[in-house]
């Protein structure tokens, strides 16, 4: 959906004892888990999972064991088992652009159950715990307007470093129009992974991975995403959710977040990576009319809280392409 925040993907953890294993090969896919953070190494997750793929929709499912300490003196640690996987909006197939929401969650559940790898009740599925959650919003914009905006965002961001911190922009030629900050695998509260990019090039650009190409061919009409762009951020774990006042992190809780809360999370995550304008607006240039000075000051203060791309998309909403281009340059 355009101009609506949704969940693009999230890793879920379902209690093993609440599930029934149908495909016995799943039982040989155990994962090592960090006891302190509950996080799984990305390499470990990819190499030790049961994998299935259809029309570019790839799913990795594994069983993880977490040792928990006991309060009784001399007691032995207890291992709790979970079935873990990453669910994505690709599981909605032709409904991909609707994202994972309260309304589309039953479709994702049905997709998983139809694989006949494991089964659980819908209630158990909804109460699974989440980590590594991608929140996104799609909007329409022209290629050139977005390129100019991304150049501006790159200019006001910290250059990328070997530690996986900073900005990387992909703005060369007709086959690149995207920008991202930090590294997905090492994202943190201070250095949140975020990106803004062309969905058309993501689906139909040159050199994309075969599974993405297969998915687009099966389910996506190129005309539906020709001028479609996406802003996306990753919320790593419960600690990151808690920083935004979210203490209940079941799957149903997260897909039920309000538009206002998800907007706050996306805006703050991106703005952590961009130099903030001063709270006191710069002195307007000489010759501005009162109306222009008012707009100038309002935009300067708004950029404290709203990413450049989203702000300009909002203030030019409903305009013709010609007017949008004209006012984007003015902004």
VOPAGU-2260 file (C-alpha; in pm, 1 decimal, decimal comma):
REM VOPAGU-2260
SITE   aa  ch    i         X         Y         Z
SITE  UNK   A    0       0,0       0,0       0,0
SITE  UNK   A    1     123,6     348,0     -83,2
SITE  UNK   A    2     187,9     598,6     196,0
SITE  UNK   A    3     112,0     338,7     465,4
SITE  UNK   A    4     359,2     190,7     713,6
SITE  UNK   A    5     364,2    -189,7     724,3
SITE  UNK   A    6     591,7    -476,4     830,5
SITE  UNK   A    7     800,1    -603,8     538,9
SITE  UNK   A    8     963,8    -891,5     728,2
SITE  UNK   A    9    1042,0   -1016,6    1076,9
SITE  UNK   A   10    1210,6   -1312,3    1242,2
SITE  UNK   A   11     973,4   -1508,9    1466,3
SITE  UNK   A   12    1030,4   -1763,0    1741,9
SITE  UNK   A   13     754,7   -2020,5    1812,0
SITE  UNK   A   14     770,5   -2254,0    2117,1
SITE  UNK   A   15     863,9   -2598,4    1987,8
SITE  UNK   A   16     627,5   -2780,0    2226,7
SITE  UNK   A   17     333,0   -2588,4    2077,3
SITE  UNK   A   18     411,7   -2717,9    1727,3
SITE  UNK   A   19     388,2   -3046,4    1543,7
SITE  UNK   A   20     678,2   -3138,1    1314,9
SITE  UNK   A   21     552,4   -3276,6     983,2
SITE  UNK   A   22     875,4   -3289,4     782,7
SITE  UNK   A   23    1118,7   -3488,6     997,2
SITE  UNK   A   24    1425,0   -3338,0     827,8
SITE  UNK   A   25    1351,3   -3020,6    1023,7
SITE  UNK   A   26    1467,3   -3199,2    1340,8
SITE  UNK   A   27    1827,2   -3199,4    1218,7
SITE  UNK   A   28    1845,4   -2820,4    1179,5
SITE  UNK   A   29    1962,9   -2695,0    1519,4
SITE  UNK   A   30    2093,8   -2342,4    1573,9
SITE  UNK   A   31    2333,7   -2186,1    1821,4
SITE  UNK   A   32    2180,6   -1894,7    2014,0
SITE  UNK   A   33    2345,4   -1614,5    2208,1
SITE  UNK   A   34    2216,5   -1659,1    2564,6
SITE  UNK   A   35    2261,9   -1290,4    2649,4
SITE  UNK   A   36    2080,7   -1136,2    2352,3
SITE  UNK   A   37    1879,1   -1424,9    2210,0
SITE  UNK   A   38    2027,8   -1347,1    1868,6
SITE  UNK   A   39    2144,1   -1597,9    1608,4
SITE  UNK   A   40    2444,8   -1548,7    1385,2
SITE  UNK   A   41    2330,1   -1471,0    1030,5
SITE  UNK   A   42    2580,7   -1720,5     890,3
SITE  UNK   A   43    2470,2   -1986,2    1138,1
SITE  UNK   A   44    2104,7   -1925,8    1054,6
SITE  UNK   A   45    2154,6   -1955,6     679,1
SITE  UNK   A   46    2378,1   -2263,3     685,9
SITE  UNK   A   47    2195,7   -2476,2     944,8
SITE  UNK   A   48    1832,5   -2435,8     840,8
SITE  UNK   A   49    1578,9   -2636,3     647,4
SITE  UNK   A   50    1528,3   -2436,3     325,5
SITE  UNK   A   51    1241,1   -2425,0      81,5
SITE  UNK   A   52    1189,4   -2196,2    -218,9
SITE  UNK   A   53     903,2   -2146,6    -465,6
SITE  UNK   A   54     877,0   -1869,2    -726,0
SITE  UNK   A   55    1152,7   -1675,7    -552,6
SITE  UNK   A   56     992,8   -1697,2    -205,8
SITE  UNK   A   57    1272,4   -1838,4       7,3
SITE  UNK   A   58    1210,4   -1962,4     360,8
SITE  UNK   A   59    1461,9   -2096,7     609,2
SITE  UNK   A   60    1329,3   -2279,6     917,0
SITE  UNK   A   61    1539,3   -2400,3    1206,9
SITE  UNK   A   62    1514,4   -2526,3    1562,6
SITE  UNK   A   63    1697,9   -2326,1    1825,9
SITE  UNK   A   64    1779,4   -2415,9    2182,1
SITE  UNK   A   65    1828,8   -2157,8    2455,4
SITE  UNK   A   66    1972,8   -2260,0    2791,8
SITE  UNK   A   67    1809,0   -2081,1    3082,4
SITE  UNK   A   68    1956,7   -2068,3    3432,9
SITE  UNK   A   69    1764,1   -2205,9    3732,1
SITE  UNK   A   70    1723,5   -2044,4    4071,6
SITE  UNK   A   71    1775,8   -2360,2    4280,0
SITE  UNK   A   72    2130,5   -2407,7    4405,1
SITE  UNK   A   73    2302,6   -2685,3    4211,9
SITE  UNK   A   74    2025,8   -2698,5    3954,8
SITE  UNK   A   75    2108,0   -2770,1    3592,3
SITE  UNK   A   76    2030,0   -2523,2    3310,4
SITE  UNK   A   77    1710,8   -2596,6    3120,2
SITE  UNK   A   78    1705,8   -2582,5    2740,2
SITE  UNK   A   79    1398,1   -2428,3    2583,7
SITE  UNK   A   80    1334,3   -2511,7    2218,1
SITE  UNK   A   81    1181,0   -2290,5    1950,2
SITE  UNK   A   82    1105,7   -2309,0    1579,4
SITE  UNK   A   83    1245,9   -1995,4    1419,1
SITE  UNK   A   84    1217,7   -1839,0    1072,0
SITE  UNK   A   85    1187,1   -1508,4     889,1
SITE  UNK   A   86     841,5   -1433,9     751,7
SITE  UNK   A   87     820,3   -1181,2     467,4
SITE  UNK   A   88     557,9    -993,8     270,0
SITE  UNK   A   89     657,4   -1206,7     -30,1
SITE  UNK   A   90     444,0   -1478,6     127,1
SITE  UNK   A   91     144,4   -1263,8      29,9
SITE  UNK   A   92     239,5   -1331,8    -333,2
SITE  UNK   A   93      34,2   -1091,4    -551,0
SITE  UNK   A   94     -55,8    -901,6    -233,0
SITE  UNK   A   95     313,3    -828,8    -171,3
SITE  UNK   A   96     272,4    -451,4    -165,6
SITE  UNK   A   97       4,0    -475,5     106,5
SITE  UNK   A   98     275,2    -568,8     357,9
SITE  UNK   A   99     226,6    -775,9     673,4
SITE  UNK   A  100     -58,3    -627,7     877,3
SITE  UNK   A  101    -335,1    -750,6    1104,7
SITE  UNK   A  102    -546,3    -807,3     793,9
SITE  UNK   A  103    -285,1    -997,4     594,1
SITE  UNK   A  104    -134,2   -1201,5     879,5
SITE  UNK   A  105    -381,3   -1492,7     826,5
SITE  UNK   A  106    -254,9   -1520,3     465,9
SITE  UNK   A  107     105,0   -1551,1     587,4
SITE  UNK   A  108      -2,9   -1818,0     838,1
SITE  UNK   A  109    -185,6   -2012,7     567,4
SITE  UNK   A  110     121,2   -1996,5     341,8
SITE  UNK   A  111     341,3   -2146,2     616,0
SITE  UNK   A  112      97,1   -2422,5     705,2
SITE  UNK   A  113      56,2   -2521,9     339,0
SITE  UNK   A  114     429,1   -2598,6     322,0
SITE  UNK   A  115     367,4   -2899,2     550,3
SITE  UNK   A  116     696,8   -2856,9     733,7
SITE  UNK   A  117     540,4   -2796,9    1075,9
SITE  UNK   A  118     201,2   -2695,9    1212,1
SITE  UNK   A  119      72,7   -2482,4    1498,7
SITE  UNK   A  120    -248,6   -2302,8    1583,3
SITE  UNK   A  121    -306,0   -1949,7    1457,3
SITE  UNK   A  122    -311,3   -1827,0    1817,3
SITE  UNK   A  123      31,7   -1979,8    1884,1
SITE  UNK   A  124     159,9   -1824,4    1561,1
SITE  UNK   A  125      30,8   -1478,3    1658,8
SITE  UNK   A  126     195,1   -1503,5    2001,0
SITE  UNK   A  127     540,0   -1591,3    1867,2
SITE  UNK   A  128     815,0   -1348,0    1967,7
SITE  UNK   A  129     979,9   -1125,7    1707,5
SITE  UNK   A  130    1326,8    -983,0    1637,1
SITE  UNK   A  131    1492,6    -827,3    1330,3
SITE  UNK   A  132    1177,8    -647,7    1217,4
SITE  UNK   A  133    1175,5    -438,7     899,3
SITE  UNK   A  134     922,5    -152,5     895,2
SITE  UNK   A  135     861,9      16,1     560,2
SITE  UNK   A  136     655,4     270,7     372,0
SITE  UNK   A  137     615,8     303,1      -6,7
SITE  UNK   A  138     556,6     627,8    -193,5
SITE  UNK   A  139     564,0     751,5    -551,8
SITE  UNK   A  140     831,9     987,1    -680,7
SITE  UNK   A  141    1025,2    1050,6   -1000,1
SITE  UNK   A  142    1368,2     899,5   -1059,6
SITE  UNK   A  143    1541,9    1236,8   -1090,2
SITE  UNK   A  144    1370,9    1393,1    -787,8
SITE  UNK   A  145    1473,3    1099,1    -569,0
SITE  UNK   A  146    1828,5    1107,4    -700,7
SITE  UNK   A  147    1859,4    1472,1    -601,0
SITE  UNK   A  148    1713,5    1398,9    -257,2
SITE  UNK   A  149    1947,2    1105,9    -200,6
SITE  UNK   A  150    2247,1    1317,0    -298,3
SITE  UNK   A  151    2139,1    1568,2     -36,1
SITE  UNK   A  152    2091,4    1295,5     226,5
SITE  UNK   A  153    2434,4    1150,7     145,4
SITE  UNK   A  154    2591,4    1494,2     180,2
SITE  UNK   A  155    2447,8    1532,2     530,8
SITE  UNK   A  156    2546,6    1182,3     650,7
SITE  UNK   A  157    2861,7    1028,8     796,4
SITE  UNK   A  158    3071,1     846,4     530,0
SITE  UNK   A  159    3072,3     466,5     553,8
SITE  UNK   A  160    3352,1     310,2     760,6
SITE  UNK   A  161    3506,1     -35,8     791,1
SITE  UNK   A  162    3308,7     -84,8    1114,1
SITE  UNK   A  163    2984,0     -94,1     919,2
SITE  UNK   A  164    2877,7     256,1    1023,4
SITE  UNK   A  165    2778,7     540,9     793,5
SITE  UNK   A  166    2613,8     603,7     458,2
SITE  UNK   A  167    2640,8     420,7     127,3
SITE  UNK   A  168    2469,4     568,2    -178,4
SITE  UNK   A  169    2400,1     387,0    -505,4
SITE  UNK   A  170    2347,3     667,0    -754,5
SITE  UNK   A  171    2549,4     578,6   -1064,5
SITE  UNK   A  172    2372,3     539,8   -1397,8
SITE  UNK   A  173    2016,2     438,4   -1476,5
SITE  UNK   A  174    2026,1     111,1   -1283,2
SITE  UNK   A  175    2089,9     250,3    -933,6
SITE  UNK   A  176    1882,7     482,0    -718,2
SITE  UNK   A  177    1917,3     400,8    -351,7
SITE  UNK   A  178    2086,5     494,6     -26,1
SITE  UNK   A  179    2143,0     306,9     300,5
SITE  UNK   A  180    2296,7     363,1     640,3
SITE  UNK   A  181    2498,4     118,9     853,0
SITE  UNK   A  182    2504,0    -260,1     828,6
SITE  UNK   A  183    2196,0    -480,4     870,0
SITE  UNK   A  184    2384,4    -747,9    1067,1
SITE  UNK   A  185    2535,2    -502,6    1316,1
SITE  UNK   A  186    2246,5    -255,6    1342,5
SITE  UNK   A  187    2208,7     -99,3    1686,9
SITE  UNK   A  188    2009,9     169,7    1864,7
SITE  UNK   A  189    2282,2     420,9    1790,3
SITE  UNK   A  190    2354,1     307,8    1433,2
SITE  UNK   A  191    2022,6     184,9    1295,5
SITE  UNK   A  192    2015,5      10,9     958,7
SITE  UNK   A  193    1793,3     209,1     722,0
SITE  UNK   A  194    1754,6     254,9     349,0
SITE  UNK   A  195    1558,1     436,3      80,3
SITE  UNK   A  196    1546,3     276,7    -263,9
SITE  UNK   A  197    1362,6     221,6    -591,3
SITE  UNK   A  198    1129,3     -78,6    -576,2
SITE  UNK   A  199    1126,0     -99,0    -955,3
SITE  UNK   A  200    1504,7    -138,3    -972,3
SITE  UNK   A  201    1491,0    -370,5    -671,5
SITE  UNK   A  202    1256,5    -599,6    -864,9
SITE  UNK   A  203    1350,6    -546,7   -1229,8
SITE  UNK   A  204    1693,5    -383,3   -1233,6
SITE  UNK   A  205    2002,9    -533,2   -1394,8
SITE  UNK   A  206    2207,8    -778,9   -1192,5
SITE  UNK   A  207    1948,2    -859,1    -924,8
SITE  UNK   A  208    1948,4   -1201,5    -760,0
SITE  UNK   A  209    1763,5   -1482,2    -936,1
SITE  UNK   A  210    1514,6   -1542,2    -654,9
SITE  UNK   A  211    1406,8   -1175,4    -668,7
SITE  UNK   A  212    1376,3   -1195,4   -1045,9
SITE  UNK   A  213    1165,8   -1513,4   -1016,8
SITE  UNK   A  214     933,4   -1352,3    -761,8
SITE  UNK   A  215     881,7   -1040,4    -971,8
SITE  UNK   A  216     808,7   -1245,4   -1282,3
SITE  UNK   A  217     548,7   -1453,6   -1096,2
SITE  UNK   A  218     363,9   -1185,1    -899,7
SITE  UNK   A  219     456,5    -823,5    -983,5
SITE  UNK   A  220     334,3    -601,3   -1266,3
SITE  UNK   A  221     622,0    -367,3   -1359,6
SITE  UNK   A  222     378,2     -80,7   -1411,8
SITE  UNK   A  223     269,7    -107,5   -1045,4
SITE  UNK   A  224     613,1      -4,9    -919,3
SITE  UNK   A  225     761,6     208,7   -1197,0
SITE  UNK   A  226     790,6     520,6    -978,1
SITE  UNK   A  227     760,5     342,0    -644,8
SITE  UNK   A  228    1017,3     408,5    -370,8
SITE  UNK   A  229    1050,3     254,3     -26,2
SITE  UNK   A  230    1188,5     380,1     303,1
SITE  UNK   A  231    1277,2      92,3     536,9
SITE  UNK   A  232    1437,0      51,2     880,0
SITE  UNK   A  233    1532,3    -250,1    1092,0
SITE  UNK   A  234    1434,6    -279,4    1458,9
SITE  UNK   A  235    1682,3    -535,7    1589,5
SITE  UNK   A  236    1544,1    -674,7    1916,6
SITE  UNK   A  237    1331,8    -619,6    2229,2
SITE  UNK   A  238    1577,1    -359,7    2358,7
SITE  UNK   A  239    1529,2    -155,8    2041,2
SITE  UNK   A  240    1149,4    -185,3    2062,4
SITE  UNK   A  241    1160,5     -82,5    2428,2
SITE  UNK   A  242    1347,6     235,7    2330,6
SITE  UNK   A  243    1028,0     337,1    2150,2
SITE  UNK   A  244     806,1     247,3    2446,1
SITE  UNK   A  245     702,2     -93,1    2306,4
SITE  UNK   A  246     718,1    -367,0    2569,9
SITE  UNK   A  247     487,6    -627,8    2414,3
SITE  UNK   A  248     669,0    -781,4    2118,7
SITE  UNK   A  249     456,2   -1071,6    2002,5
SITE  UNK   A  250     395,6   -1095,8    1630,6
SITE  UNK   A  251      36,9    -975,2    1667,6
SITE  UNK   A  252     147,1    -680,3    1883,2
SITE  UNK   A  253     400,3    -566,0    1624,8
SITE  UNK   A  254     176,3    -592,1    1317,4
SITE  UNK   A  255     -87,6    -400,0    1516,7
SITE  UNK   A  256     131,8     -96,4    1583,8
SITE  UNK   A  257     -34,9     234,1    1494,2
SITE  UNK   A  258      67,7     436,3    1190,2
SITE  UNK   A  259     182,3     711,8    1425,4
SITE  UNK   A  260     413,4     479,0    1618,3
SITE  UNK   A  261     567,6     324,6    1306,2
SITE  UNK   A  262     613,7     671,7    1155,1
SITE  UNK   A  263     797,9     777,7    1470,6
SITE  UNK   A  264    1024,4     472,3    1457,1
SITE  UNK   A  265    1112,1     517,5    1090,3
SITE  UNK   A  266    1168,7     892,7    1117,2
SITE  UNK   A  267    1386,4     874,0    1427,4
SITE  UNK   A  268    1585,8     579,7    1290,2
SITE  UNK   A  269    1675,5     767,1     972,5
SITE  UNK   A  270    1733,2    1102,2    1139,7
SITE  UNK   A  271    1988,5     943,7    1372,7
SITE  UNK   A  272    2202,2     902,0    1061,8
SITE  UNK   A  273    2154,0    1249,0     915,7
SITE  UNK   A  274    2297,0    1571,9    1048,7
SITE  UNK   A  275    2015,2    1766,8    1208,2
SITE  UNK   A  276    1948,6    2125,1    1106,7
SITE  UNK   A  277    1959,6    2373,1    1392,4
SITE  UNK   A  278    1639,5    2412,6    1593,0
SITE  UNK   A  279    1672,7    2783,9    1522,3
SITE  UNK   A  280    1613,9    2824,0    1146,9
SITE  UNK   A  281    1891,2    2974,6     939,0
SITE  UNK   A  282    1843,1    3336,5     840,7
SITE  UNK   A  283    1621,7    3334,7     527,4
SITE  UNK   A  284    1780,9    3472,0     213,3
SITE  UNK   A  285    1713,7    3833,9     129,1
SITE  UNK   A  286    1422,5    3893,2    -103,3
SITE  UNK   A  287    1193,8    3621,4      35,9
SITE  UNK   A  288     828,1    3710,4      59,0
SITE  UNK   A  289     660,0    3661,5     399,7
SITE  UNK   A  290     494,4    3344,9     262,7
SITE  UNK   A  291     829,8    3207,3     142,7
SITE  UNK   A  292     996,6    3290,4     474,9
SITE  UNK   A  293     715,8    3112,6     660,9
SITE  UNK   A  294     754,4    2801,7     442,6
SITE  UNK   A  295    1133,6    2813,0     476,9
SITE  UNK   A  296    1116,7    2824,6     856,5
SITE  UNK   A  297     850,7    2553,4     874,3
SITE  UNK   A  298    1054,1    2317,1     654,3
SITE  UNK   A  299    1371,5    2376,5     853,0
SITE  UNK   A  300    1200,7    2283,4    1180,5
SITE  UNK   A  301    1015,3    1988,2    1024,5
SITE  UNK   A  302    1345,4    1832,9     914,1
SITE  UNK   A  303    1427,2    1787,4    1283,2
SITE  UNK   A  304    1180,0    1500,7    1291,0
SITE  UNK   A  305    1096,5    1386,9     937,2
SITE  UNK   A  306    1336,4    1231,5     681,9
SITE  UNK   A  307    1397,6    1440,4     369,5
SITE  UNK   A  308    1235,4    1194,9     127,9
SITE  UNK   A  309     917,1    1150,2     330,6
SITE  UNK   A  310     881,6    1522,3     401,4
SITE  UNK   A  311     905,9    1628,5      38,3
SITE  UNK   A  312     675,1    1346,5     -69,9
SITE  UNK   A  313     415,7    1467,1     180,7
SITE  UNK   A  314     432,4    1838,0      94,8
SITE  UNK   A  315     400,1    1767,9    -280,3
SITE  UNK   A  316     129,1    1500,8    -246,8
SITE  UNK   A  317    -151,0    1531,9    -502,3
SITE  UNK   A  318      46,7    1756,0    -740,8
SITE  UNK   A  319     101,6    1679,0   -1108,0
SITE  UNK   A  320     447,0    1550,1   -1204,6
SITE  UNK   A  321     536,7    1892,5   -1344,5
SITE  UNK   A  322     429,2    2074,1   -1028,4
SITE  UNK   A  323     592,4    1813,4    -803,5
SITE  UNK   A  324     924,6    1858,8    -982,3
SITE  UNK   A  325     893,9    2237,2    -965,4
SITE  UNK   A  326     817,2    2249,4    -592,9
SITE  UNK   A  327    1073,1    1982,1    -503,5
SITE  UNK   A  328    1342,2    2208,4    -648,9
SITE  UNK   A  329    1194,7    2500,2    -456,5
SITE  UNK   A  330    1201,7    2304,0    -129,0
